Amino acid sequence: MKAAIFTLDTGLYLSKKESAAAGALKRVLEQVGFEVKAAGVLPEDQKVAMAVLKRLADSKAVDLILTTGAVEVGRRDCAPEVVRGTADRLLPGIPEAVRAYNIRHTKQAMLDRSEAGVRNRTLMVNLPKSAKAAKESLEYILPEIVRAVEMLDV
């Protein structure tokens, strides 16, 4: 199974800094057998992010794309729109489960607008920006993520 991880954060992108969340997600995925083919930081630009996700999904380069950041109500928060505009089918249960899990830790989870969906045979999931929240969220949904990726590969 192959994956890609992108953090949507214009500040990190401009400063050419690495994303702590992407690193944490990479470690979790590798522990269960994913090969992370791409990881990086993208600007909070809907058109740019959609082009990257579409290219990866349409080329069948990866089975799973995770994004972190840009999921709340800020002016530049566009990750949900990226998945919604890229996916052939949405999977609302995944972000609903993540929000339900995270609301136990912080009321800020109410502001999360994350989406999940499928384009071709690639699963795409938005996760929170913080490394801790992204890692814990992924660990919570990981069995279902693996199952979905396996189902898409049939």
Backbone bond lengths (Angstrom), bond angles and torsions (degrees), N, CA, C in turn:
res aa  C-N    CA-C-N  psi(-1)  N-CA   C-N-CA  omega(-1)  CA-C   N-CA-C  phi
1 M - - - 1.446 - - 1.529 108.48 -
2 K 1.335 114.65 137.29 1.455 120.87 -177.13 1.525 110.16 -117.99
3 A 1.331 115.59 143.58 1.464 120.24 -177.17 1.525 111.36 -136.61
4 A 1.325 114.00 161.47 1.464 123.00 172.18 1.522 107.22 -133.58
5 I 1.327 115.71 146.29 1.465 121.37 -178.80 1.530 108.24 -132.44
6 F 1.325 116.20 127.76 1.462 120.50 178.70 1.519 110.33 -132.74
7 T 1.319 115.96 134.18 1.457 122.21 172.20 1.515 107.25 -98.88
8 L 1.327 116.75 128.85 1.456 121.21 176.20 1.523 108.07 -95.84
9 D 1.323 115.64 103.17 1.462 121.61 -176.78 1.524 107.76 -158.04
10 T 1.316 116.91 106.38 1.455 121.45 -176.71 1.527 111.74 -62.40
11 G 1.333 117.71 -39.71 1.467 120.81 178.99 1.517 112.06 -60.83
12 L 1.337 117.13 -47.43 1.465 120.65 177.00 1.523 110.82 -63.32
13 Y 1.312 116.35 -40.47 1.464 121.45 -179.26 1.534 110.70 -60.74
14 L 1.330 116.65 -47.71 1.460 120.73 -178.75 1.520 112.66 -68.10
15 S 1.317 116.90 -33.75 1.464 120.24 -179.38 1.530 112.17 -86.34
16 K 1.338 115.93 -2.46 1.473 122.10 179.41 1.526 112.82 57.97
17 K 1.332 115.37 31.81 1.463 120.57 178.22 1.515 110.09 -89.91
18 E 1.325 115.45 156.59 1.461 121.55 177.75 1.524 109.56 -82.65
19 S 1.303 115.94 158.96 1.453 122.12 179.37 1.522 109.91 -98.47
20 A 1.319 116.40 122.49 1.463 121.01 176.49 1.522 110.48 -63.01
21 A 1.324 116.91 -37.34 1.467 120.20 -179.89 1.525 110.70 -64.01
22 A 1.321 117.31 -43.65 1.470 120.26 -179.88 1.523 110.69 -61.60
23 G 1.325 116.60 -40.28 1.463 120.05 177.96 1.515 112.25 -62.96
24 A 1.321 116.46 -42.04 1.471 120.79 179.06 1.528 110.76 -65.36
25 L 1.323 116.97 -41.84 1.467 120.57 179.38 1.525 111.33 -66.21
26 K 1.316 115.86 -38.48 1.470 120.52 179.09 1.523 110.64 -59.51
27 R 1.321 116.33 -45.46 1.465 120.13 179.79 1.526 111.62 -61.66
28 V 1.335 116.94 -41.95 1.473 120.59 179.57 1.527 109.98 -63.84
29 L 1.318 117.31 -46.53 1.462 120.25 -178.32 1.528 111.92 -63.89
30 E 1.320 116.65 -41.68 1.464 119.74 -179.17 1.528 111.73 -64.68
31 Q 1.314 117.12 -30.81 1.471 120.64 178.84 1.527 112.65 -64.74
32 V 1.327 117.11 -24.72 1.461 119.67 179.75 1.527 112.26 -106.98
33 G 1.329 116.74 13.39 1.454 120.26 172.06 1.513 117.59 99.67
34 F 1.320 118.78 5.08 1.463 120.09 175.63 1.521 109.73 -76.14
35 E 1.310 116.02 144.77 1.460 122.32 170.32 1.531 105.99 -102.81
36 V 1.320 117.02 117.29 1.465 120.62 -179.27 1.526 107.97 -85.05
37 K 1.340 115.28 107.97 1.458 122.35 -175.30 1.518 112.67 -84.83
38 A 1.327 117.15 -25.23 1.463 120.85 -178.68 1.514 108.85 -150.91
39 A 1.320 115.40 140.68 1.464 121.68 174.94 1.518 107.01 -151.64
40 G 1.310 115.61 138.40 1.454 117.67 -179.73 1.511 112.16 -177.41
41 V 1.313 113.75 -173.00 1.457 121.78 -179.51 1.522 107.95 -117.20
42 L 1.316 116.17 133.35 1.461 122.81 176.80 1.516 109.12 -116.94
43 P 1.334 117.11 153.02 1.468 118.68 174.50 1.521 109.78 -69.39
44 E 1.307 116.27 158.51 1.467 121.31 175.88 1.527 108.14 -77.58
45 D 1.315 114.37 71.95 1.452 123.33 -177.17 1.529 106.99 -132.80
46 Q 1.319 116.07 113.16 1.456 121.06 -173.63 1.526 111.87 -58.57
47 K 1.308 118.06 -44.57 1.470 120.86 -177.58 1.520 111.56 -64.44
48 V 1.326 117.35 -43.22 1.465 121.43 179.96 1.526 110.00 -63.77
49 A 1.324 116.62 -49.28 1.467 120.38 -177.69 1.528 111.12 -64.31
50 M 1.317 117.85 -40.52 1.459 120.15 178.17 1.525 110.77 -62.52
51 A 1.319 117.40 -40.92 1.463 120.46 179.94 1.526 111.00 -62.03
52 V 1.331 116.95 -40.83 1.468 120.95 179.81 1.526 110.23 -66.03
53 L 1.324 117.61 -48.37 1.461 120.57 -179.34 1.524 111.66 -63.48
54 K 1.325 116.78 -42.70 1.464 120.07 178.63 1.526 111.02 -61.16
55 R 1.328 116.69 -45.11 1.463 120.47 -178.72 1.524 110.99 -60.15
56 L 1.332 116.32 -45.81 1.470 119.99 -179.91 1.529 112.08 -65.44
57 A 1.323 117.25 -43.39 1.460 120.39 -178.73 1.530 111.61 -70.68
58 D 1.312 116.73 -41.58 1.463 119.82 -176.99 1.528 112.48 -71.05
59 S 1.313 116.51 -28.81 1.469 119.88 178.40 1.532 111.70 -86.07
60 K 1.320 115.78 -4.69 1.470 122.47 -177.10 1.528 111.57 56.84
61 A 1.335 115.68 33.31 1.464 121.58 -179.58 1.524 111.97 -72.41
62 V 1.342 116.09 -29.29 1.467 120.40 -179.23 1.525 109.70 -139.24
63 D 1.331 114.48 157.06 1.460 121.38 178.43 1.526 111.87 -95.02
64 L 1.341 115.86 -21.32 1.458 122.01 -174.80 1.522 109.33 -142.16
65 I 1.333 115.84 133.54 1.465 121.77 173.08 1.518 107.24 -123.41
66 L 1.327 115.89 121.30 1.463 121.62 174.15 1.517 108.30 -107.34
67 T 1.333 116.02 137.44 1.463 120.07 170.68 1.520 107.98 -119.23
68 T 1.316 115.35 149.14 1.462 121.24 173.66 1.513 107.73 -124.01
69 G 1.310 114.97 149.48 1.457 120.36 176.73 1.514 113.46 84.04
70 A 1.328 114.44 168.84 1.464 124.28 175.73 1.527 112.84 58.48
71 V 1.358 116.72 39.82 1.464 119.78 -176.87 1.530 113.95 -114.67
72 E 1.320 117.68 -0.33 1.463 118.80 -176.89 1.526 110.76 -96.46
73 V 1.321 117.91 -146.34 1.462 121.65 -172.58 1.522 113.61 -105.91
74 G 1.317 116.61 10.17 1.459 120.03 178.87 1.517 112.08 -64.16
75 R 1.296 115.29 158.18 1.462 122.07 -177.38 1.525 112.31 -56.32
76 R 1.339 117.35 -37.75 1.471 120.88 -177.09 1.529 113.45 -95.12
77 D 1.326 117.77 -2.88 1.461 120.64 -178.37 1.535 109.82 -68.83
78 C 1.322 116.04 109.50 1.462 120.01 -172.95 1.526 114.25 -128.96
79 A 1.317 119.28 1.55 1.468 120.76 -176.43 1.533 112.74 -57.48
80 P 1.344 119.47 -41.82 1.472 118.05 178.53 1.534 112.33 -62.07
81 E 1.319 116.12 -39.50 1.463 119.72 178.86 1.529 111.23 -66.92
82 V 1.330 116.46 -32.32 1.466 120.75 178.30 1.523 109.91 -63.73
83 V 1.319 117.24 -48.96 1.467 119.71 179.64 1.519 110.20 -67.02
84 R 1.332 117.16 -45.26 1.457 120.92 -178.99 1.531 110.93 -59.61
85 G 1.335 116.69 -39.71 1.465 120.84 -178.46 1.517 114.02 -80.16
86 T 1.311 117.27 -13.01 1.462 121.85 -177.56 1.521 112.01 -103.30
87 A 1.302 117.49 -32.82 1.471 122.27 -173.18 1.522 112.75 -71.55
88 D 1.332 114.41 145.26 1.461 121.21 170.03 1.523 109.33 -80.77
89 R 1.362 115.14 -34.75 1.464 122.03 -179.88 1.518 108.48 -140.10
90 L 1.328 116.55 138.90 1.461 121.10 176.53 1.528 110.18 -92.69
91 L 1.321 115.99 152.29 1.464 123.27 176.46 1.526 107.85 -123.84
92 P 1.332 118.02 80.66 1.460 120.77 -173.50 1.527 114.60 -64.78
93 G 1.317 118.50 -21.83 1.465 120.28 -178.90 1.513 113.66 -64.03
94 I 1.330 117.45 -31.82 1.467 119.92 -178.38 1.530 110.98 -65.84
95 P 1.331 119.53 -55.92 1.475 117.65 179.43 1.526 113.04 -66.39
96 E 1.323 117.37 -30.19 1.466 119.34 175.97 1.526 110.12 -61.99
97 A 1.332 116.90 -42.31 1.466 121.06 179.73 1.522 110.70 -65.86
98 V 1.330 116.99 -40.96 1.467 120.56 179.67 1.522 110.33 -64.38
99 R 1.330 117.26 -43.77 1.474 120.05 178.68 1.521 110.64 -63.10
100 A 1.320 117.22 -43.90 1.477 120.78 179.60 1.527 110.51 -61.98
101 Y 1.307 117.12 -38.83 1.463 121.54 178.22 1.536 110.28 -67.06
102 N 1.327 116.63 -45.94 1.468 120.68 -174.48 1.527 113.64 -75.94
103 I 1.310 118.89 -24.01 1.467 120.58 -179.30 1.524 110.40 -64.14
104 R 1.322 116.98 -23.05 1.469 120.41 177.49 1.523 111.72 -68.57
105 H 1.327 116.33 -21.51 1.463 121.33 -176.80 1.525 113.37 -102.78
106 T 1.345 115.94 -31.32 1.459 119.21 -178.57 1.524 110.21 -155.49
107 K 1.318 114.60 137.72 1.466 119.49 176.95 1.523 111.34 -68.14
108 Q 1.315 117.79 -17.91 1.468 120.90 178.56 1.522 112.39 -61.94
109 A 1.319 116.86 -17.71 1.472 119.95 177.29 1.528 111.12 -60.41
110 M 1.336 117.37 -21.22 1.465 120.64 177.29 1.526 111.73 -63.08
111 L 1.330 116.89 -23.39 1.463 121.57 -177.82 1.523 112.65 -89.80
112 D 1.308 117.27 -2.61 1.456 122.32 -177.97 1.529 110.41 -74.73
113 R 1.323 116.64 127.29 1.472 121.93 -179.71 1.526 111.98 -112.84
114 S 1.326 117.58 19.52 1.470 122.23 -174.42 1.521 113.21 -49.70
115 E 1.328 114.00 153.72 1.461 122.60 176.43 1.521 108.59 -131.28
116 A 1.309 116.03 165.08 1.460 123.46 171.14 1.517 106.66 -144.34
117 G 1.320 115.26 148.03 1.453 118.56 179.76 1.511 111.49 -167.55
118 V 1.323 114.04 -179.96 1.460 122.20 -178.41 1.518 109.05 -125.40
119 R 1.313 115.26 133.31 1.468 121.58 169.88 1.516 106.22 -123.51
120 N 1.317 115.79 124.01 1.460 121.40 -172.62 1.523 107.65 54.49
121 R 1.305 118.07 -114.44 1.469 120.45 178.34 1.523 111.25 -118.28
122 T 1.322 115.89 27.35 1.463 121.07 -179.52 1.525 109.75 -112.44
123 L 1.324 115.78 126.12 1.457 122.67 176.60 1.523 108.56 -86.55
124 M 1.340 116.74 134.03 1.466 122.41 179.51 1.523 108.49 -124.05
125 V 1.339 116.74 132.68 1.464 121.24 -177.06 1.524 109.80 -138.82
126 N 1.340 116.40 130.27 1.471 122.03 171.13 1.515 108.91 -85.80
127 L 1.329 116.38 137.44 1.457 122.19 175.49 1.527 109.46 -128.32
128 P 1.329 118.00 163.96 1.469 120.87 -179.81 1.527 112.41 -61.29
129 K 1.328 115.06 165.80 1.468 121.03 -176.17 1.524 113.53 -78.58
130 S 1.309 118.23 -40.30 1.463 119.37 -174.90 1.523 110.39 -67.89
131 A 1.317 116.10 143.09 1.468 121.05 -179.17 1.522 110.63 -58.02
132 K 1.315 116.75 -43.81 1.467 120.86 -177.44 1.533 110.58 -64.48
133 A 1.324 116.87 -49.30 1.470 120.48 -178.48 1.527 111.42 -66.46
134 A 1.325 117.36 -40.05 1.466 120.27 179.08 1.520 110.77 -64.02
135 K 1.330 116.77 -45.87 1.471 121.70 -179.68 1.525 110.96 -62.27
136 E 1.328 117.01 -49.06 1.460 120.69 -178.97 1.527 111.54 -64.21
137 S 1.319 116.65 -38.00 1.462 120.80 178.26 1.519 110.52 -64.05
138 L 1.328 116.48 -45.83 1.460 120.15 179.61 1.527 111.01 -63.17
139 E 1.321 116.54 -44.12 1.465 119.49 179.12 1.532 110.67 -58.87
140 Y 1.325 116.81 -37.27 1.468 121.50 -178.95 1.531 111.76 -65.86
141 I 1.324 116.98 -41.88 1.470 120.60 -175.27 1.528 113.21 -97.76
142 L 1.311 118.39 -2.30 1.462 122.16 -171.79 1.529 114.63 -54.84
143 P 1.334 120.51 -44.53 1.468 117.96 179.35 1.535 112.74 -57.83
144 E 1.324 116.58 -39.72 1.458 119.99 179.23 1.524 111.71 -73.10
145 I 1.329 117.21 -32.38 1.460 121.00 176.89 1.532 108.85 -63.51
146 V 1.314 116.41 -47.68 1.475 120.53 179.26 1.522 109.83 -60.48
147 R 1.315 116.68 -44.50 1.473 120.51 179.75 1.526 110.98 -61.21
148 A 1.327 117.12 -44.19 1.467 120.73 -179.88 1.524 110.79 -63.20
149 V 1.325 116.98 -43.57 1.469 120.10 179.40 1.532 109.70 -62.28
150 E 1.318 116.99 -42.52 1.472 119.90 177.93 1.527 111.32 -63.56
151 M 1.328 117.68 -39.25 1.470 120.93 178.68 1.525 110.93 -65.76
152 L 1.321 117.59 -37.46 1.455 121.37 -179.66 1.515 112.17 -70.25
153 D 1.314 116.65 -23.30 1.460 121.72 -177.57 1.524 112.44 -81.88
154 V 1.335 117.29 -9.71 1.470 121.37 -176.91 1.509 110.49 -73.24
